[in-house]
Amino acid sequence: MCPWRSNEILQAITDSNINIHYIYISYDRENASPIAIMKTSGYAEVESCLRSKGYRLL
């Protein structure tokens, strides 16, 4: 995940008043795409927040 994209994701979650307990950032070499794994205070809220901003979730 590019640093500026991770900042955008974290800012979107923070702006939605959702707590992030931890986050791991990795890279999927097979698909050549970044991956962020996080534990938050509200899964459904994070999913809604990020999908509304155009992020693809697994």
Secondary structure, 3 states (H helix, E strand, C coil): CCHHHHHHHHHHHHHCCCCEEEEEEEEECCCCEEEEEEEECCHHHHHHHHHHCCCCCC
